[in-house]
Amino acid sequence: MSAPSGCKEFGQLPRPCARWQCVARDRSVHLARARARLCAKLPPGRRQRKDTPMTDATPNLALPFIMPQQAQKHVTHNEALNALDALVQPAAASRTLAAPPDDPAPGARYIVAAPAAGAWSGREDRLAHFVDGAWAFHEPGPGWLAYVDDEQALLRYRPGEGWTAAVETARAPRFGVNTDADATNRLAVKSDAVLLSHDDVTPGSGDIRAVLNRQAQAGTASLVFQTGWSGRAEMGTAGSDDFVVKVSADGVTWREALTVEAGTGRIAFPSGGVREKLTAPRSYHVAPAGDDANDGRTPATPFATLQKAVDVVYGTLDLGGFDITIQLASGAYAGFEVLDPQVGAGRIVLRGDTDTPDNCTIRDNPGSSAVIDVQNAGTKIALEGLHVTRTTTTNLVRALAGARIELATRNKMSGAGRTHTIMASVNAYVEVKGTLVVADQCYTLLMASRNGYLTIEGASIDLTASPNVGIFALASIGGIVFAYANTFNGAALGGYRHVVQTNAIVHTNGGGASYFPNDNAGTTQSGGVFA
């Protein structure tokens, strides 16, 4: 028998006719009599206590029991079947309606939204089931699951929270696709391809952006590319705000290929390539306790060797009209060679301690015949506040093959047994200014050969140590030594004032044959000219 439309709470019957009303009115009587008869038949130890009411429904789903001696048993049975129809594999059409739909289908189920209205008033979060033309409501318990069709989502009920996603994908502690995630790799995916696309469903903005966020500048936010779980390339920010691309052949030794400076957007290629063009003067720092893996840009991050500093300056930079200073901290350093020409206008200065050059000593240069060896056209450097000396290297300062060296402010030369102290050879150019301290024995002090040009003008030459100098000024094979307006403090001993050979020139601008202080008069040979 079907009931007319109306509303009923589960466990209550509709009252459409006298027969249904009779059932509703007499049900409690039937249940009470049934309990009494059942209790009387039980053994004394199993009889229900008088103060514990006998239930007429199951404890979890509240399905009605068919009681002993109950009339109209099919009514209770059918009521339980309807409840099972609603609650077994519950699938609600929607959870967004707060009032009944106009024309619900038989068996339709909805999760009542707030604020409930109409026939659903006061039934928020309950499962509304349309059966026999009326709405039956089922109050959910903790942990109930229901599928919502219009969301295609499985929901879970929690008292105080209502219906929420059964699987909390927004807060999953880890997630693995075709592999296991772990405490380190909380998101792990094994797949031949991964697709990330703009949102054209909600419908989205048409954009897509992936974000890697680190806690602080000292941290790392990067993408690492591996082969066999060994790193081969990495790009991102690491330890600074500059964007860096670096590569590795073995996953152990890494080389920076590209750097984009955060403050300017300037691009540098530390391992070679397009040069960084300066937009302001720059200093690099070198210290005995430094590390060539540093950037050398601050006293706190110095290079360890002069060779590293000059390689960076001459090999990676376009000066763009700005000066570069290589500043030495106090200490001793090995010599260096410069083979690459300077790129861009500007001045490159290697500076030690201009007050006390002994504080910054450059000694020997394994593999080279000069402690400071600057070669090739366009290669230029200025030396200030340095003590250049030797133990095994033959010569001290050499400009070769079109290179240019300037000695300025105050410098000191020492290292007994050296051949040439300062030399310009093969179209090279050397200029001596400021103060030059000559501490000990050498074969030549100033030497120009093979069309090299050495000028010493307005300088102060400190000879107070009375060094033994074989030849003060030597010019040969078309070389030129030009000396003018200099002062000499003390004198050299034991050698020639000048030697001019093979169409070379020594010019003192009228200083006379005794211009250079040494024991023996100068000589000219094979077309050499002294003036």
C-alpha positions in Angstrom: 0.0 0.0 0.0 1.5 3.3 -0.9 1.3 6.4 1.2 0.3 9.8 -0.1 2.9 12.6 -0.3 4.0 14.2 3.0 6.9 14.0 5.3 8.0 11.4 7.9 11.0 10.9 10.1 12.4 7.5 10.0 10.6 5.3 12.6 7.3 7.2 12.1 4.6 6.2 9.7 2.6 8.5 7.5 -1.1 8.9 8.4 -2.9 8.8 5.0 -5.8 6.7 6.0 -7.5 4.9 8.9 -5.6 1.7 8.3 -2.2 3.5 8.4 -3.4 5.6 11.4 -4.3 2.4 13.2 -0.9 1.0 12.6 0.8 4.1 13.9 -1.5 4.2 17.0 -1.3 0.6 17.9 2.3 0.0 17.2 3.5 0.9 20.7 0.9 -1.4 22.2 2.1 -4.3 20.0 5.7 -3.6 20.9 5.0 -3.4 24.7 3.1 -6.7 24.6 5.8 -8.4 22.6 8.5 -7.3 25.0 6.5 -8.7 27.9 5.9 -12.1 26.3 9.6 -12.3 25.2 10.9 -11.5 28.6 8.6 -14.1 30.2 10.0 -16.8 28.0 13.7 -16.0 28.7 15.6 -17.7 31.6 15.9 -15.5 34.7 19.6 -14.7 34.0 18.8 -13.4 30.5 15.7 -11.4 31.3 16.0 -7.7 30.7 16.1 -5.4 33.7 13.0 -3.5 34.3 14.9 -0.1 34.2 16.5 -0.9 30.8 14.0 -0.3 28.0 14.0 -2.9 25.2 14.8 -1.2 21.9 12.6 -1.5 18.8 15.4 -0.6 16.3 19.0 -1.5 15.4 21.6 0.7 17.2 23.4 2.0 14.1 21.0 2.4 11.3 17.8 2.4 13.5 16.1 -0.3 11.4 12.9 -1.3 13.1 12.7 -4.8 14.6 9.7 -7.1 13.9 8.6 -7.8 17.4 7.0 -11.1 18.6 3.3 -11.3 18.2 3.4 -8.0 16.3 0.5 -7.4 13.9 1.1 -5.9 10.4 4.7 -7.3 10.4 5.1 -6.4 6.7 4.8 -2.7 7.6 7.8 -2.8 9.9 9.7 -5.0 7.4 8.9 -2.7 4.5 10.0 0.3 6.5 13.3 -1.3 7.2 13.7 -2.1 3.5 13.1 1.5 2.6 15.7 2.6 5.1 18.2 0.1 3.6 17.4 1.3 0.2 18.3 4.8 1.3 21.4 3.9 3.4 23.1 1.0 1.6 25.6 2.4 -0.9 24.2 5.9 -0.4 24.5 8.2 -3.4 22.9 11.6 -3.1 22.0 13.6 -6.2 23.3 16.8 -4.6 24.1 18.5 -1.3 23.4 22.1 -2.5 19.6 22.1 -2.1 18.1 23.6 1.0 14.5 22.8 0.0 12.9 19.8 -1.8 13.1 19.8 -5.6 9.8 20.3 -7.5 9.5 16.8 -9.0 11.8 14.3 -7.3 12.1 10.8 -8.7 11.1 7.8 -6.5 14.0 6.9 -4.4 15.8 10.2 -4.9 18.3 11.1 -2.2 19.7 14.5 -1.2 22.0 15.7 1.6 20.0 18.7 3.0 21.9 22.0 2.7 21.6 24.8 5.3 19.4 26.7 5.9 16.8 24.0 5.3 13.4 25.2 4.3 9.9 23.9 3.4 9.4 20.2 4.0 13.2 20.0 4.8 13.1 22.6 7.5 15.3 21.7 10.5 16.9 18.7 8.6 20.3 20.1 7.7 23.0 17.6 6.9 20.4 14.7 7.0 20.0 12.3 4.1 16.6 13.0 2.6 15.0 10.0 0.8 11.9 10.3 -1.3 9.9 7.1 -0.9 6.2 6.4 -1.3 5.5 10.0 -2.2 7.0 11.4 1.0 10.4 12.5 2.4 12.1 10.3 5.0 15.2 11.7 6.8 18.1 9.8 8.1 20.5 11.5 10.6 24.1 10.6 9.8 26.5 9.2 12.3 30.2 9.7 12.6 32.2 8.2 9.7 29.2 7.8 7.4 30.2 7.9 3.7 28.0 9.1 0.8 28.7 9.7 -2.8 27.5 13.0 -4.3 26.7 12.7 -7.9 26.8 16.3 -9.1 30.3 16.7 -7.5 31.5 13.2 -8.4 32.9 13.2 -4.9 32.9 10.8 -1.9 32.0 12.6 1.3 32.5 11.7 5.0 30.3 12.9 7.9 31.9 14.3 11.1 29.8 15.8 13.9 30.5 19.5 14.1 32.1 19.5 10.7 29.3 18.1 8.5 30.0 16.5 5.2 33.5 16.9 3.9 35.7 15.1 1.4 36.4 11.6 2.4 39.9 11.8 0.9 41.6 15.0 2.0 43.7 15.6 -1.1 44.2 19.2 -0.1 46.0 18.2 3.0 47.5 14.8 2.2 50.8 14.5 4.0 52.4 12.6 1.0 51.2 11.4 -2.4 52.7 8.9 -4.8 51.8 8.2 -8.4 53.0 4.8 -9.6 55.6 4.8 -6.8 55.9 5.4 -3.0 56.3 8.8 -1.5 58.5 9.2 1.5 59.3 11.7 4.3 61.7 13.5 2.0 59.9 13.2 -1.4 56.4 13.8 -0.2 55.2 14.0 -3.8 56.7 11.2 -6.0 55.7 10.4 -9.6 56.9 7.7 -11.9 55.6 8.4 -15.4 56.7 8.7 -19.0 55.3 12.2 -19.1 53.7 14.8 -16.8 51.2 17.3 -18.1 50.5 20.6 -16.4 47.9 22.8 -18.3 46.0 26.0 -17.8 42.6 25.6 -16.2 39.9 25.5 -18.9 37.3 23.8 -16.6 36.4 26.3 -13.9 37.1 28.1 -16.4 40.4 29.6 -15.0 42.4 32.6 -16.2 44.1 30.9 -19.1 47.5 31.2 -17.3 49.6 28.6 -15.6 52.5 29.2 -13.1 54.6 26.8 -11.1 56.1 28.2 -7.9 59.2 27.0 -6.0 59.5 28.9 -2.7 62.5 28.8 -0.3 62.6 30.1 3.2 65.5 32.6 2.9 68.2 33.9 0.5 70.7 31.4 1.9 68.5 28.5 0.9 68.0 26.8 -2.5 65.0 26.8 -4.9 66.1 24.9 -8.0 65.3 22.2 -10.6 67.9 19.4 -10.8 68.2 17.1 -13.8 69.7 13.7 -13.2 71.0 10.7 -15.1 70.8 7.4 -13.1 70.1 9.5 -10.0 73.3 11.5 -10.4 73.0 15.2 -11.0 74.0 16.6 -14.4 72.4 20.1 -14.5 70.7 22.5 -12.1 69.0 25.8 -12.5 67.5 28.1 -9.9 68.6 30.3 -6.9 71.1 28.9 -4.4 72.7 31.0 -1.7 71.9 34.3 -3.3 69.1 36.0 -5.3 71.0 35.5 -8.6 69.6 33.0 -11.1 72.2 30.3 -11.9 72.5 27.5 -14.4 75.3 25.0 -13.6 76.3 21.6 -15.0 78.3 18.6 -13.9 79.9 15.7 -15.8 79.9 13.4 -12.7 77.4 14.7 -10.2 80.3 15.8 -7.9 82.1 18.7 -9.6 79.8 21.5 -10.7 80.5 24.4 -13.0 78.5 27.5 -13.3 77.5 28.1 -17.0 75.3 31.1 -16.6 74.5 33.7 -13.9 71.8 36.3 -14.0 72.4 39.1 -11.5 69.3 39.8 -9.5 69.9 43.5 -9.0 70.7 44.4 -12.7 69.6 41.5 -14.9 73.1 41.3 -16.3 74.1 37.9 -17.6 77.5 36.4 -16.9 79.1 33.2 -18.2 81.6 32.2 -15.5 82.9 29.3 -17.5 83.2 31.2 -20.8 80.9 32.5 -23.4 79.3 35.9 -23.7 81.0 38.3 -21.4 79.4 40.2 -18.6 79.4 43.9 -19.3 80.1 46.1 -16.3 77.7 48.9 -15.4 79.8 50.2 -12.5 83.4 49.9 -11.2 84.1 46.6 -9.5 86.5 45.1 -7.0 87.7 41.6 -6.6 89.5 40.4 -3.4 92.3 37.9 -2.9 93.5 36.5 0.4 95.8 33.7 1.5 92.8 32.2 3.4 90.5 32.6 0.5 89.0 30.0 -1.8 89.0 30.0 -5.6 85.4 28.6 -5.4 84.3 31.9 -3.9 83.0 34.8 -6.1 85.8 37.1 -4.9 83.4 40.1 -4.8 83.8 40.9 -1.1 86.6 40.8 1.6 84.5 38.0 3.2 84.5 35.9 0.0 88.0 36.3 -1.5 89.8 34.2 -4.1 92.8 32.3 -2.9 95.1 33.0 -5.9 96.0 35.8 -8.2 95.7 33.6 -11.2 92.0 33.0 -10.4 91.3 36.7 -10.1 93.0 37.6 -13.4 91.3 34.7 -15.2 87.9 36.1 -14.1 88.7 39.7 -15.0 90.3 39.0 -18.4 88.4 35.9 -19.3 84.8 36.8 -18.4 84.2 40.6 -18.3 83.7 43.5 -20.6 84.8 46.5 -18.6 82.4 48.8 -20.5 84.4 51.9 -19.6 84.6 51.0 -15.9 87.7 50.2 -13.7 88.4 47.0 -12.0 90.6 46.7 -8.8 92.0 43.4 -7.7 92.7 44.0 -4.0 95.2 41.8 -2.1 95.0 41.2 1.6 98.3 41.1 3.5 100.2 37.9 2.8 102.3 36.0 0.2 101.1 34.9 -3.2 102.3 33.0 -6.2 102.8 34.9 -9.4 100.5 34.8 -12.4 100.3 35.2 -16.2 97.8 37.1 -18.3 97.3 36.0 -21.9 93.8 37.3 -22.8 93.4 40.9 -23.9 91.3 43.3 -21.9 87.8 43.7 -23.3 86.2 47.2 -23.0 87.7 50.5 -22.0 88.7 50.9 -18.4 91.7 50.3 -16.1 92.6 47.1 -14.4 94.6 47.6 -11.2 96.3 45.0 -9.0 96.7 46.7 -5.7 98.5 45.5 -2.5 99.6 47.8 0.2 100.7 51.2 -1.3 102.2 52.3 2.1 104.1 49.1 2.9 104.5 46.9 -0.2 106.3 44.2 1.9 102.8 43.4 3.3 101.8 42.0 -0.1 104.5 39.8 -1.6 104.3 38.1 -4.9 106.9 35.3 -5.2 107.8 33.0 -8.1 105.6 31.7 -10.8 106.1 28.0 -11.5 106.0 27.2 -15.3 106.8 30.8 -16.3 110.1 32.7 -16.8 108.6 35.8 -15.0 106.8 36.2 -11.7 104.3 38.6 -13.3 104.0 37.7 -17.0 101.6 39.7 -19.2 101.4 38.8 -22.8 99.7 39.7 -26.1 98.3 42.9 -27.6 95.5 44.5 -25.7 96.5 42.9 -22.4 97.0 45.7 -19.8 97.4 45.9 -16.0 98.6 48.4 -13.4 100.6 47.3 -10.4 100.4 49.2 -7.1 101.8 48.5 -3.6 103.5 45.2 -4.5 106.7 43.5 -3.4 107.7 41.3 -6.3 110.5 38.8 -5.6 111.8 35.4 -6.6 113.6 32.3 -5.5 113.6 30.2 -8.6 111.8 32.2 -11.3 114.2 33.9 -13.7 112.6 37.4 -14.1 110.3 39.6 -12.1 108.0 41.7 -14.3 107.6 41.1 -18.1 105.4 42.6 -20.7 105.5 40.6 -24.0 104.1 40.6 -27.5 102.2 43.9 -27.3 101.1 43.7 -23.7 101.2 46.8 -21.4 102.2 47.1 -17.8 102.1 50.2 -15.6 104.0 50.3 -12.2 102.4 53.1 -10.1 102.4 54.5 -6.6 104.9 52.4 -4.7 106.4 49.0 -5.6 109.4 47.0 -4.5 111.7 44.6 -6.5 114.0 42.0 -4.9 115.3 38.5 -5.4 119.0 38.2 -5.8 120.2 36.4 -8.9 117.4 37.5 -11.2 118.1 38.2 -14.8 115.7 41.0 -15.7 113.8 43.1 -13.1 111.4 45.0 -15.4 111.3 44.2 -19.1 109.3 45.2 -22.2 109.8 42.8 -25.2 108.3 42.3 -28.7 106.3 45.5 -29.1 105.2 45.5 -25.5 105.0 48.7 -23.3 106.0 49.3 -19.7 105.6 52.5 -17.8 107.3 53.1 -14.4 105.8 55.8 -12.2 105.7 56.6 -8.5 108.3 55.0 -6.2 110.3 52.0 -7.2 112.4 50.3 -4.5 115.3 48.2 -5.7 116.5 46.0 -2.9 119.2 43.7 -4.2 121.3 42.2 -6.9 120.1 41.7 -10.5 121.5 41.5 -14.0 119.3 44.3 -15.5 117.0 46.8 -13.8 115.3 48.3 -16.9 115.3 46.3 -20.2 113.6 46.9 -23.6 114.2 44.5 -26.5 112.7 43.6 -29.9 110.9 46.8 -30.3 109.7 46.9 -26.8 109.2 50.3 -25.1 110.0 51.1 -21.5 109.4 54.6 -20.1 110.3 55.8 -16.7 109.3 59.4 -16.1 108.8 61.5 -13.0 109.6 58.4 -10.8 111.5 58.1 -7.6 114.0 55.2 -7.7 115.0 54.1 -4.2 118.6 52.6 -4.3 119.4 53.1 -0.6 120.1 49.4 -0.3 123.0 49.9 -2.7 122.0 47.0 -4.9 124.5 45.3 -7.3 123.0 46.0 -10.7 124.8 44.6 -13.8 123.1 47.0 -16.2 120.9 49.8 -15.1 119.2 50.3 -18.5 119.5 47.8 -21.4 118.1 48.3 -24.8 118.6 45.9 -27.7 117.2 44.9 -31.1 115.2 48.0 -31.7 114.0 48.4 -28.1 113.7 51.8 -26.5 114.2 53.0 -22.9 113.1 56.5 -22.3 113.9 58.2 -18.9 113.0 61.7 -17.9 112.7 63.8 -14.8 113.4 61.0 -12.4 115.1 61.2 -9.0 117.5 58.6 -7.7 118.0 58.0 -3.9 121.3 56.2 -3.5 123.1 54.4 -6.2 123.6 51.0 -7.8 126.9 49.3 -7.6 129.2 47.2 -9.7 127.7 47.5 -13.2 127.0 49.7 -16.2 124.9 52.8 -16.4 123.5 51.7 -19.7 124.1 49.3 -22.6 122.5 50.0 -26.1 122.7 47.4 -28.8 121.5 46.5 -32.3 119.7 49.7 -33.4 118.1 50.2 -30.0 117.8 53.5 -28.1 118.3 54.7 -24.6 117.0 58.3 -24.3 117.4 60.4 -21.1 116.1 63.6 -22.6 119.4 65.3 -22.2 120.3 63.7 -18.9 123.8 62.9 -20.0 126.0 59.8 -19.9 126.0 59.6 -16.1 122.2 59.8 -15.9 121.7 56.3 -14.4 123.6 55.9 -11.1 126.0 53.0 -11.4 129.8 52.4 -11.2 130.7 52.0 -14.9 130.1 54.2 -17.9 127.5 53.0 -20.4 128.3 51.5 -23.9 126.7 51.5 -27.3 127.1 48.7 -29.8 125.9 47.6 -33.3 124.0 50.8 -34.1 122.7 51.5 -30.7 122.0 55.1 -29.8 122.3 56.8 -26.4 120.9 60.3 -26.1 
